[in-house]
Amino acid sequence: MSDEAADLFAFPCEFPIKIMGLASDALAQAVLEVVLRQAPDFDAATMAMRTSSAGKYLSLTCTIQATSRAQLDALYQELSSHPLVRFVL
């Protein structure tokens, strides 16, 4: 995240993160584990899941209570490097 983007946020704030990968239960579990590691107060029941029209891909949206730029950077880094994850927005 650039310094300019960090200036746009007043922490703490609600921050939605969208994660996409091939549709599987393993993806949802892996994403949940990463998000809980970086944002322990995340409520797993609020994770939104949506399958692509052909059913090949799964999109997950996790809205966390972000506390710092460092937290968001660590979360994006860990999610982006996970082998089941294709994109993180």
Stockholm file with secondary structure:
# STOCKHOLM 1.0

chainA/1-89         MSDEAADLFAFPCEFPIKIMGLASDALAQAVLEVVLRQAPDFDAATMAMRTSSAGKYLSLTCTIQATSRAQLDALYQELSSHPLVRFVL
#=GR chainA/1-89 SS CCHHHHHTCCSSEEEEEEEEEESCHHHHHHHHHHHHHHCTTCCGGGCEEEECTTSSEEEEEEEEEECCHHHHHHHHHHHHTSTTEEEEC
#=GC SS_cons        CCHHHHHTCCSSEEEEEEEEEESCHHHHHHHHHHHHHHCTTCCGGGCEEEECTTSSEEEEEEEEEECCHHHHHHHHHHHHTSTTEEEEC
//
